[in-house]
Amino acid sequence: MEDDARAREKGELAKVEAAVCLNARQVFSVIQGDGAEDLSRFNSALFWSGIAAGLLVAALVWMLASRDREPFLVILVFTWMIAAGDFSHIVAGPVEMAYLMLDG
């Protein structure tokens, strides 16, 4: 009985590992695409895009301070707005560029 449970556990673990590897490949291809897209944009466009994203984050902090409950929904909406607006990010941008540099 215990061996069957361990075998099922190993099978489930193998499924999770396969899904993680598959998703990692997809994540790397998305990072590569985003980095290449950022390279095609002008520096001034990236700068002003970062300013707009910073204003949205500041508004997010202001909204969270004024709300007592349900911060998840506010964070979700503001995160979606930043992603939908294709704004640059001070951490994600350099990570994408470093990946492109290391990838060749």
MOPAC internal coordinates of N, CA, C and O (Angstrom, degrees):
PM7 1SCF
backbone

  N    0.0000 0     0.00 0     0.00 0    0    0    0
  C    1.4377 1     0.00 0     0.00 0    1    0    0
  C    1.5382 1   110.31 1     0.00 0    2    1    0
  O    1.2310 1   121.22 1   136.04 1    3    2    1
  N    1.3332 1   115.27 1   -43.96 1    3    2    1
  C    1.4584 1   120.04 1  -179.70 1    5    3    2
  C    1.5195 1   110.96 1   -67.76 1    6    5    3
  O    1.2310 1   120.14 1   144.52 1    7    6    5
  N    1.3510 1   117.33 1   -35.48 1    7    6    5
  C    1.4680 1   120.79 1   178.32 1    9    7    6
  C    1.5216 1   111.31 1   -65.82 1   10    9    7
  O    1.2310 1   120.30 1   142.43 1   11   10    9
  N    1.3453 1   117.04 1   -37.57 1   11   10    9
  C    1.4586 1   120.75 1   177.80 1   13   11   10
  C    1.5265 1   110.80 1   -63.89 1   14   13   11
  O    1.2310 1   120.65 1   139.42 1   15   14   13
  N    1.3096 1   116.37 1   -40.58 1   15   14   13
  C    1.4657 1   120.45 1   179.33 1   17   15   14
  C    1.5266 1   110.73 1   -65.23 1   18   17   15
  O    1.2310 1   120.86 1   139.42 1   19   18   17
  N    1.3314 1   115.96 1   -40.58 1   19   18   17
  C    1.4654 1   119.65 1   178.44 1   21   19   18
  C    1.5279 1   110.96 1   -66.93 1   22   21   19
  O    1.2310 1   120.27 1   140.86 1   23   22   21
  N    1.3120 1   117.08 1   -39.14 1   23   22   21
  C    1.4693 1   121.00 1   179.33 1   25   23   22
  C    1.5250 1   109.79 1   -64.77 1   26   25   23
  O    1.2310 1   120.42 1   137.38 1   27   26   25
  N    1.3348 1   116.81 1   -42.62 1   27   26   25
  C    1.4742 1   119.79 1   177.40 1   29   27   26
  C    1.5193 1   110.59 1   -63.91 1   30   29   27
  O    1.2310 1   120.84 1   139.66 1   31   30   29
  N    1.3346 1   115.99 1   -40.34 1   31   30   29
  C    1.4638 1   120.74 1   179.60 1   33   31   30
  C    1.5311 1   110.46 1   -63.01 1   34   33   31
  O    1.2310 1   120.44 1   137.45 1   35   34   33
  N    1.3301 1   116.76 1   -42.55 1   35   34   33
  C    1.4655 1   120.43 1   178.10 1   37   35   34
  C    1.5174 1   110.68 1   -65.08 1   38   37   35
  O    1.2310 1   120.10 1   141.81 1   39   38   37
  N    1.3340 1   117.41 1   -38.19 1   39   38   37
  C    1.4589 1   121.22 1   178.01 1   41   39   38
  C    1.5185 1   111.46 1   -64.43 1   42   41   39
  O    1.2310 1   120.68 1   137.47 1   43   42   41
  N    1.3165 1   116.31 1   -42.53 1   43   42   41
  C    1.4660 1   120.49 1   178.09 1   45   43   42
  C    1.5234 1   110.70 1   -65.65 1   46   45   43
  O    1.2310 1   120.82 1   140.33 1   47   46   45
  N    1.3194 1   116.03 1   -39.67 1   47   46   45
  C    1.4600 1   120.40 1   178.90 1   49   47   46
  C    1.5246 1   110.55 1   -64.08 1   50   49   47
  O    1.2310 1   120.19 1   140.96 1   51   50   49
  N    1.3232 1   117.24 1   -39.04 1   51   50   49
  C    1.4640 1   120.79 1   178.18 1   53   51   50
  C    1.5267 1   110.53 1   -64.23 1   54   53   51
  O    1.2310 1   120.11 1   142.07 1   55   54   53
  N    1.3284 1   117.40 1   -37.93 1   55   54   53
  C    1.4660 1   120.76 1   177.85 1   57   55   54
  C    1.5243 1   110.82 1   -64.80 1   58   57   55
  O    1.2310 1   120.72 1   138.19 1   59   58   57
  N    1.3230 1   116.22 1   -41.81 1   59   58   57
  C    1.4628 1   120.55 1   179.45 1   61   59   58
  C    1.5252 1   110.21 1   -65.05 1   62   61   59
  O    1.2310 1   120.38 1   136.28 1   63   62   61
  N    1.3309 1   116.88 1   -43.72 1   63   62   61
  C    1.4692 1   120.51 1   179.11 1   65   63   62
  C    1.5187 1   111.25 1   -61.68 1   66   65   63
  O    1.2310 1   120.09 1   138.96 1   67   66   65
  N    1.3268 1   117.44 1   -41.04 1   67   66   65
  C    1.4646 1   120.87 1   178.94 1   69   67   66
  C    1.5259 1   110.61 1   -65.25 1   70   69   67
  O    1.2310 1   120.35 1   139.24 1   71   70   69
  N    1.3204 1   116.94 1   -40.76 1   71   70   69
  C    1.4639 1   120.27 1   179.45 1   73   71   70
  C    1.5188 1   110.77 1   -66.39 1   74   73   71
  O    1.2310 1   120.08 1   140.98 1   75   74   73
  N    1.3139 1   117.46 1   -39.02 1   75   74   73
  C    1.4624 1   120.85 1   179.58 1   77   75   74
  C    1.5222 1   109.98 1   -65.39 1   78   77   75
  O    1.2310 1   120.08 1   136.48 1   79   78   77
  N    1.3280 1   117.46 1   -43.52 1   79   78   77
  C    1.4703 1   120.45 1   178.99 1   81   79   78
  C    1.5152 1   110.90 1   -63.46 1   82   81   79
  O    1.2310 1   120.03 1   137.79 1   83   82   81
  N    1.3310 1   117.54 1   -42.21 1   83   82   81
  C    1.4550 1   121.25 1   178.96 1   85   83   82
  C    1.5230 1   110.14 1   -64.34 1   86   85   83
  O    1.2310 1   120.45 1   135.38 1   87   86   85
  N    1.3062 1   116.75 1   -44.62 1   87   86   85
  C    1.4602 1   120.56 1   179.58 1   89   87   86
  C    1.5193 1   111.55 1   -67.06 1   90   89   87
  O    1.2310 1   120.03 1   146.54 1   91   90   89
  N    1.3289 1   117.55 1   -33.46 1   91   90   89
  C    1.4669 1   120.29 1   178.63 1   93   91   90
  C    1.5205 1   109.90 1   -63.59 1   94   93   91
  O    1.2310 1   119.91 1   139.38 1   95   94   93
  N    1.3376 1   117.78 1   -40.62 1   95   94   93
  C    1.4593 1   120.31 1   177.36 1   97   95   94
  C    1.5216 1   110.84 1   -62.72 1   98   97   95
  O    1.2310 1   120.68 1   138.65 1   99   98   97
  N    1.3163 1   116.30 1   -41.35 1   99   98   97
  C    1.4634 1   120.02 1   178.94 1  101   99   98
  C    1.5267 1   110.64 1   -65.89 1  102  101   99
  O    1.2310 1   120.53 1   139.43 1  103  102  101
  N    1.3178 1   116.58 1   -40.57 1  103  102  101
  C    1.4669 1   120.31 1   179.51 1  105  103  102
  C    1.5222 1   110.03 1   -63.53 1  106  105  103
  O    1.2310 1   120.04 1   136.98 1  107  106  105
  N    1.3284 1   117.52 1   -43.02 1  107  106  105
  C    1.4595 1   120.23 1  -179.83 1  109  107  106
  C    1.5208 1   111.45 1   -65.02 1  110  109  107
  O    1.2310 1   119.98 1   143.68 1  111  110  109
  N    1.3276 1   117.65 1   -36.32 1  111  110  109
  C    1.4694 1   118.96 1   178.47 1  113  111  110
  C    1.5238 1   110.64 1   -69.53 1  114  113  111
  O    1.2310 1   119.90 1   145.11 1  115  114  113
  N    1.3231 1   117.79 1   -34.89 1  115  114  113
  C    1.4688 1   120.72 1   177.00 1  117  115  114
  C    1.5255 1   110.30 1   -68.00 1  118  117  115
  O    1.2310 1   120.07 1   137.21 1  119  118  117
  N    1.3331 1   117.47 1   -42.79 1  119  118  117
  C    1.4638 1   120.88 1   178.06 1  121  119  118
  C    1.5205 1   109.88 1   -60.97 1  122  121  119
  O    1.2310 1   120.51 1   138.23 1  123  122  121
  N    1.3255 1   116.62 1   -41.77 1  123  122  121
  C    1.4512 1   120.87 1   179.30 1  125  123  122
  C    1.5299 1   110.75 1   -63.06 1  126  125  123
  O    1.2310 1   120.17 1   136.53 1  127  126  125
  N    1.3287 1   117.28 1   -43.47 1  127  126  125
  C    1.4626 1   121.10 1   178.90 1  129  127  126
  C    1.5131 1   112.55 1   -65.31 1  130  129  127
  O    1.2310 1   120.46 1   137.01 1  131  130  129
  N    1.3309 1   116.73 1   -42.99 1  131  130  129
  C    1.4644 1   120.54 1   179.00 1  133  131  130
  C    1.5197 1   111.32 1   -65.40 1  134  133  131
  O    1.2310 1   120.58 1   139.23 1  135  134  133
  N    1.3187 1   116.49 1   -40.77 1  135  134  133
  C    1.4643 1   119.94 1   178.90 1  137  135  134
  C    1.5142 1   111.65 1   -63.89 1  138  137  135
  O    1.2310 1   120.51 1   137.51 1  139  138  137
  N    1.3263 1   116.63 1   -42.49 1  139  138  137
  C    1.4665 1   120.29 1   178.25 1  141  139  138
  C    1.5189 1   110.78 1   -64.88 1  142  141  139
  O    1.2310 1   120.43 1   143.11 1  143  142  141
  N    1.3207 1   116.78 1   -36.89 1  143  142  141
  C    1.4694 1   120.59 1   177.28 1  145  143  142
  C    1.5262 1   110.74 1   -65.77 1  146  145  143
  O    1.2310 1   120.50 1   138.70 1  147  146  145
  N    1.3252 1   116.64 1   -41.30 1  147  146  145
  C    1.4677 1   119.57 1   178.79 1  149  147  146
  C    1.5167 1   111.75 1   -65.30 1  150  149  147
  O    1.2310 1   120.08 1   145.90 1  151  150  149
  N    1.3310 1   117.46 1   -34.10 1  151  150  149
  C    1.4596 1   120.25 1   178.31 1  153  151  150
  C    1.5308 1   112.09 1   -65.72 1  154  153  151
  O    1.2310 1   120.71 1   154.15 1  155  154  153
  N    1.3326 1   116.25 1   -25.85 1  155  154  153
  C    1.4568 1   119.41 1  -178.30 1  157  155  154
  C    1.5281 1   112.16 1   -83.81 1  158  157  155
  O    1.2310 1   119.94 1   170.76 1  159  158  157
  N    1.3345 1   117.72 1    -9.24 1  159  158  157
  C    1.4671 1   120.99 1  -179.12 1  161  159  158
  C    1.5252 1   110.13 1   -90.49 1  162  161  159
  O    1.2310 1   121.21 1   -28.41 1  163  162  161
  N    1.3233 1   115.30 1   151.59 1  163  162  161
  C    1.4647 1   120.69 1   176.83 1  165  163  162
  C    1.5201 1   109.82 1   -70.45 1  166  165  163
  O    1.2310 1   120.65 1   -29.03 1  167  166  165
  N    1.3393 1   116.36 1   150.97 1  167  166  165
  C    1.4658 1   121.05 1   179.27 1  169  167  166
  C    1.5177 1   111.80 1   -59.92 1  170  169  167
  O    1.2310 1   120.56 1   140.32 1  171  170  169
  N    1.3315 1   116.53 1   -39.68 1  171  170  169
  C    1.4674 1   119.25 1  -179.40 1  173  171  170
  C    1.5294 1   110.70 1   -65.17 1  174  173  171
  O    1.2310 1   120.19 1   143.58 1  175  174  173
  N    1.3364 1   117.24 1   -36.42 1  175  174  173
  C    1.4682 1   120.29 1   178.04 1  177  175  174
  C    1.5291 1   110.65 1   -65.25 1  178  177  175
  O    1.2310 1   120.59 1   139.46 1  179  178  177
  N    1.3253 1   116.48 1   -40.54 1  179  178  177
  C    1.4629 1   120.11 1   177.29 1  181  179  178
  C    1.5219 1   110.98 1   -65.28 1  182  181  179
  O    1.2310 1   120.74 1   140.06 1  183  182  181
  N    1.3373 1   116.18 1   -39.94 1  183  182  181
  C    1.4608 1   120.40 1  -179.84 1  185  183  182
  C    1.5240 1   110.44 1   -62.27 1  186  185  183
  O    1.2310 1   120.02 1   129.14 1  187  186  185
  N    1.3350 1   117.57 1   -50.86 1  187  186  185
  C    1.4663 1   120.28 1  -177.73 1  189  187  186
  C    1.5219 1   111.67 1   -69.24 1  190  189  187
  O    1.2310 1   120.47 1   150.36 1  191  190  189
  N    1.3185 1   116.71 1   -29.64 1  191  190  189
  C    1.4543 1   120.25 1   175.23 1  193  191  190
  C    1.5309 1   110.40 1   -65.95 1  194  193  191
  O    1.2310 1   120.65 1   140.91 1  195  194  193
  N    1.3294 1   116.36 1   -39.09 1  195  194  193
  C    1.4622 1   120.78 1   176.31 1  197  195  194
  C    1.5174 1   112.41 1   -66.65 1  198  197  195
  O    1.2310 1   120.62 1   143.36 1  199  198  197
  N    1.3434 1   116.41 1   -36.64 1  199  198  197
  C    1.4726 1   119.95 1   176.84 1  201  199  198
  C    1.5279 1   110.03 1   -63.29 1  202  201  199
  O    1.2310 1   120.55 1   135.02 1  203  202  201
  N    1.3335 1   116.56 1   -44.98 1  203  202  201
  C    1.4706 1   120.39 1   179.23 1  205  203  202
  C    1.5248 1   111.17 1   -62.23 1  206  205  203
  O    1.2310 1   120.41 1   138.29 1  207  206  205
  N    1.3354 1   116.82 1   -41.71 1  207  206  205
  C    1.4660 1   120.04 1   177.97 1  209  207  206
  C    1.5237 1   110.64 1   -64.12 1  210  209  207
  O    1.2310 1   120.46 1   140.93 1  211  210  209
  N    1.3334 1   116.73 1   -39.07 1  211  210  209
  C    1.4663 1   120.13 1   177.59 1  213  211  210
  C    1.5178 1   112.13 1   -63.40 1  214  213  211
  O    1.2310 1   120.53 1   142.00 1  215  214  213
  N    1.3210 1   116.58 1   -38.00 1  215  214  213
  C    1.4663 1   119.76 1   176.61 1  217  215  214
  C    1.5333 1   111.07 1   -64.95 1  218  217  215
  O    1.2310 1   120.78 1   141.13 1  219  218  217
  N    1.3304 1   116.11 1   -38.87 1  219  218  217
  C    1.4651 1   118.82 1   176.81 1  221  219  218
  C    1.5256 1   111.46 1   -65.10 1  222  221  219
  O    1.2310 1   120.15 1   140.20 1  223  222  221
  N    1.3229 1   117.31 1   -39.80 1  223  222  221
  C    1.4620 1   119.81 1   177.97 1  225  223  222
  C    1.5231 1   110.61 1   -66.09 1  226  225  223
  O    1.2310 1   120.32 1   140.81 1  227  226  225
  N    1.3310 1   117.00 1   -39.19 1  227  226  225
  C    1.4664 1   120.15 1   176.74 1  229  227  226
  C    1.5280 1   110.22 1   -63.03 1  230  229  227
  O    1.2310 1   120.52 1   139.59 1  231  230  229
  N    1.3288 1   116.61 1   -40.41 1  231  230  229
  C    1.4648 1   119.86 1   177.08 1  233  231  230
  C    1.5275 1   110.55 1   -65.20 1  234  233  231
  O    1.2310 1   120.58 1   143.91 1  235  234  233
  N    1.3259 1   116.49 1   -36.09 1  235  234  233
  C    1.4575 1   120.43 1   177.25 1  237  235  234
  C    1.5244 1   110.79 1   -61.69 1  238  237  235
  O    1.2310 1   120.46 1   133.53 1  239  238  237
  N    1.3141 1   116.73 1   -46.47 1  239  238  237
  C    1.4670 1   120.59 1   179.37 1  241  239  238
  C    1.5233 1   110.53 1   -62.46 1  242  241  239
  O    1.2310 1   120.38 1   139.31 1  243  242  241
  N    1.3250 1   116.87 1   -40.69 1  243  242  241
  C    1.4545 1   121.42 1   178.65 1  245  243  242
  C    1.5221 1   110.86 1   -64.10 1  246  245  243
  O    1.2310 1   120.43 1   138.80 1  247  246  245
  N    1.3394 1   116.78 1   -41.20 1  247  246  245
  C    1.4693 1   120.45 1   179.03 1  249  247  246
  C    1.5287 1   110.96 1   -67.39 1  250  249  247
  O    1.2310 1   120.30 1   140.95 1  251  250  249
  N    1.3287 1   117.03 1   -39.05 1  251  250  249
  C    1.4652 1   119.62 1  -179.99 1  253  251  250
  C    1.5231 1   111.46 1   -66.06 1  254  253  251
  O    1.2310 1   120.53 1   145.70 1  255  254  253
  N    1.3236 1   116.59 1   -34.30 1  255  254  253
  C    1.4661 1   119.80 1   179.87 1  257  255  254
  C    1.5271 1   111.17 1   -68.88 1  258  257  255
  O    1.2310 1   120.49 1   151.96 1  259  258  257
  N    1.3253 1   116.67 1   -28.04 1  259  258  257
  C    1.4567 1   119.19 1  -177.01 1  261  259  258
  C    1.5253 1   113.18 1   -91.13 1  262  261  259
  O    1.2310 1   120.02 1   170.20 1  263  262  261
  N    1.3224 1   117.58 1    -9.80 1  263  262  261
  C    1.4721 1   121.06 1  -179.42 1  265  263  262
  C    1.5229 1   109.76 1  -104.31 1  266  265  263
  O    1.2310 1   121.04 1   -38.61 1  267  266  265
  N    1.3160 1   115.62 1   141.39 1  267  266  265
  C    1.4558 1   119.92 1   178.53 1  269  267  266
  C    1.5246 1   112.39 1   -93.01 1  270  269  267
  O    1.2310 1   120.30 1   152.05 1  271  270  269
  N    1.3337 1   117.04 1   -27.95 1  271  270  269
  C    1.4567 1   119.76 1  -176.33 1  273  271  270
  C    1.5258 1   110.36 1  -137.58 1  274  273  271
  O    1.2310 1   121.19 1   -11.35 1  275  274  273
  N    1.3305 1   115.33 1   168.65 1  275  274  273
  C    1.4678 1   123.57 1   177.78 1  277  275  274
  C    1.5330 1   113.75 1    59.31 1  278  277  275
  O    1.2310 1   119.11 1  -129.75 1  279  278  277
  N    1.3180 1   119.30 1    50.25 1  279  278  277
  C    1.4656 1   118.41 1   177.82 1  281  279  278
  C    1.5316 1   112.48 1   -70.73 1  282  281  279
  O    1.2310 1   120.27 1   156.30 1  283  282  281
  N    1.3284 1   117.08 1   -23.70 1  283  282  281
  C    1.4584 1   120.12 1  -177.50 1  285  283  282
  C    1.5256 1   111.73 1   -59.96 1  286  285  283
  O    1.2310 1   120.36 1   136.34 1  287  286  285
  N    1.3186 1   116.91 1   -43.66 1  287  286  285
  C    1.4618 1   120.87 1  -178.79 1  289  287  286
  C    1.5281 1   111.33 1   -63.93 1  290  289  287
  O    1.2310 1   120.39 1   139.04 1  291  290  289
  N    1.3203 1   116.86 1   -40.96 1  291  290  289
  C    1.4697 1   120.75 1   178.83 1  293  291  290
  C    1.5307 1   109.99 1   -64.89 1  294  293  291
  O    1.2310 1   120.29 1   135.46 1  295  294  293
  N    1.3223 1   117.05 1   -44.54 1  295  294  293
  C    1.4632 1   120.88 1   178.66 1  297  295  294
  C    1.5219 1   110.25 1   -63.05 1  298  297  295
  O    1.2310 1   120.18 1   138.12 1  299  298  297
  N    1.3190 1   117.26 1   -41.88 1  299  298  297
  C    1.4587 1   121.36 1   179.40 1  301  299  298
  C    1.5213 1   111.37 1   -61.56 1  302  301  299
  O    1.2310 1   119.90 1   135.31 1  303  302  301
  N    1.3246 1   117.80 1   -44.69 1  303  302  301
  C    1.4636 1   121.61 1  -179.15 1  305  303  302
  C    1.5266 1   110.67 1   -64.64 1  306  305  303
  O    1.2310 1   119.87 1   133.83 1  307  306  305
  N    1.3189 1   117.85 1   -46.17 1  307  306  305
  C    1.4667 1   120.50 1  -178.48 1  309  307  306
  C    1.5341 1   111.12 1   -68.40 1  310  309  307
  O    1.2310 1   120.20 1   143.38 1  311  310  309
  N    1.3218 1   117.23 1   -36.62 1  311  310  309
  C    1.4660 1   119.94 1   176.66 1  313  311  310
  C    1.5195 1   110.05 1   -64.61 1  314  313  311
  O    1.2310 1   120.58 1   138.46 1  315  314  313
  N    1.3330 1   116.49 1   -41.54 1  315  314  313
  C    1.4591 1   120.36 1   177.74 1  317  315  314
  C    1.5235 1   110.38 1   -62.93 1  318  317  315
  O    1.2310 1   120.06 1   139.44 1  319  318  317
  N    1.3211 1   117.48 1   -40.56 1  319  318  317
  C    1.4663 1   120.50 1   179.86 1  321  319  318
  C    1.5279 1   111.15 1   -62.44 1  322  321  319
  O    1.2310 1   120.37 1   139.59 1  323  322  321
  N    1.3211 1   116.89 1   -40.41 1  323  322  321
  C    1.4680 1   120.38 1   178.97 1  325  323  322
  C    1.5234 1   110.09 1   -66.54 1  326  325  323
  O    1.2310 1   120.47 1   137.93 1  327  326  325
  N    1.3388 1   116.71 1   -42.07 1  327  326  325
  C    1.4651 1   119.67 1   179.25 1  329  327  326
  C    1.5256 1   111.42 1   -69.03 1  330  329  327
  O    1.2310 1   119.95 1   138.00 1  331  330  329
  N    1.3267 1   117.69 1   -42.00 1  331  330  329
  C    1.4648 1   121.31 1  -178.94 1  333  331  330
  C    1.5258 1   111.33 1   -66.99 1  334  333  331
  O    1.2310 1   120.40 1   147.67 1  335  334  333
  N    1.3237 1   116.84 1   -32.33 1  335  334  333
  C    1.4552 1   120.48 1   178.68 1  337  335  334
  C    1.5174 1   113.77 1   -80.25 1  338  337  335
  O    1.2310 1   120.04 1   175.14 1  339  338  337
  N    1.3338 1   117.52 1    -4.86 1  339  338  337
  C    1.4653 1   123.54 1  -179.22 1  341  339  338
  C    1.5315 1   111.14 1    54.47 1  342  341  339
  O    1.2310 1   121.17 1  -136.32 1  343  342  341
  N    1.3241 1   115.36 1    43.68 1  343  342  341
  C    1.4594 1   120.81 1   179.50 1  345  343  342
  C    1.5186 1   110.65 1   -77.90 1  346  345  343
  O    1.2310 1   120.92 1   -28.61 1  347  346  345
  N    1.3279 1   115.85 1   151.39 1  347  346  345
  C    1.4635 1   119.39 1   177.41 1  349  347  346
  C    1.5306 1   109.72 1   -78.34 1  350  349  347
  O    1.2310 1   121.23 1   -18.05 1  351  350  349
  N    1.3283 1   115.25 1   161.95 1  351  350  349
  C    1.4609 1   121.19 1  -176.77 1  353  351  350
  C    1.5241 1   108.57 1  -134.67 1  354  353  351
  O    1.2310 1   120.37 1   -43.00 1  355  354  353
  N    1.2981 1   116.90 1   137.00 1  355  354  353
  C    1.4593 1   122.30 1  -174.03 1  357  355  354
  C    1.5258 1   112.63 1   -66.38 1  358  357  355
  O    1.2310 1   119.53 1   153.30 1  359  358  357
  N    1.3251 1   118.50 1   -26.70 1  359  358  357
  C    1.4569 1   121.26 1   179.36 1  361  359  358
  C    1.5252 1   110.75 1   -98.02 1  362  361  359
  O    1.2310 1   120.16 1   132.75 1  363  362  361
  N    1.3177 1   117.29 1   -47.25 1  363  362  361
  C    1.4630 1   120.76 1  -175.49 1  365  363  362
  C    1.5255 1   111.80 1   -64.86 1  366  365  363
  O    1.2310 1   119.82 1   141.90 1  367  366  365
  N    1.3296 1   117.95 1   -38.10 1  367  366  365
  C    1.4659 1   120.82 1  -178.77 1  369  367  366
  C    1.5158 1   113.54 1   -60.58 1  370  369  367
  O    1.2310 1   119.23 1   126.85 1  371  370  369
  N    1.3299 1   119.07 1   -53.15 1  371  370  369
  C    1.4664 1   119.24 1   177.90 1  373  371  370
  C    1.5269 1   113.71 1   -63.67 1  374  373  371
  O    1.2310 1   120.10 1   148.28 1  375  374  373
  N    1.3311 1   117.42 1   -31.72 1  375  374  373
  C    1.4631 1   119.56 1   177.27 1  377  375  374
  C    1.5294 1   109.68 1   -65.93 1  378  377  375
  O    1.2310 1   120.43 1   137.99 1  379  378  377
  N    1.3336 1   116.79 1   -42.01 1  379  378  377
  C    1.4619 1   119.96 1   177.11 1  381  379  378
  C    1.5231 1   111.05 1   -62.52 1  382  381  379
  O    1.2310 1   120.41 1   137.98 1  383  382  381
  N    1.3343 1   116.82 1   -42.02 1  383  382  381
  C    1.4685 1   120.32 1   179.55 1  385  383  382
  C    1.5294 1   111.04 1   -65.69 1  386  385  383
  O    1.2310 1   120.36 1   139.93 1  387  386  385
  N    1.3198 1   116.91 1   -40.07 1  387  386  385
  C    1.4720 1   120.20 1   178.30 1  389  387  386
  C    1.5171 1   110.38 1   -64.37 1  390  389  387
  O    1.2310 1   120.47 1   139.58 1  391  390  389
  N    1.3203 1   116.70 1   -40.42 1  391  390  389
  C    1.4709 1   119.80 1   177.68 1  393  391  390
  C    1.5207 1   110.37 1   -62.56 1  394  393  391
  O    1.2310 1   120.03 1   135.56 1  395  394  393
  N    1.3315 1   117.55 1   -44.44 1  395  394  393
  C    1.4583 1   120.13 1   178.32 1  397  395  394
  C    1.5238 1   111.39 1   -61.04 1  398  397  395
  O    1.2310 1   120.89 1   138.87 1  399  398  397
  N    1.3305 1   115.89 1   -41.13 1  399  398  397
  C    1.4534 1   120.15 1  -179.66 1  401  399  398
  C    1.5309 1   111.43 1   -64.12 1  402  401  399
  O    1.2310 1   120.80 1   136.10 1  403  402  401
  N    1.3430 1   116.07 1   -43.90 1  403  402  401
  C    1.4625 1   120.15 1  -179.53 1  405  403  402
  C    1.5249 1   111.99 1   -72.83 1  406  405  403
  O    1.2310 1   120.65 1   150.07 1  407  406  405
  N    1.3364 1   116.36 1   -29.93 1  407  406  405
  C    1.4558 1   120.88 1  -179.26 1  409  407  406
  C    1.5235 1   111.70 1   -75.61 1  410  409  407
  O    1.2310 1   120.88 1   153.95 1  411  410  409
  N    1.3148 1   115.92 1   -26.05 1  411  410  409
  C    1.4597 1   120.36 1   178.04 1  413  411  410
  C    1.4475 1   109.93 1    97.52 1  414  413  411
  O    1.2310 1   120.10 1   180.00 1  415  414  413

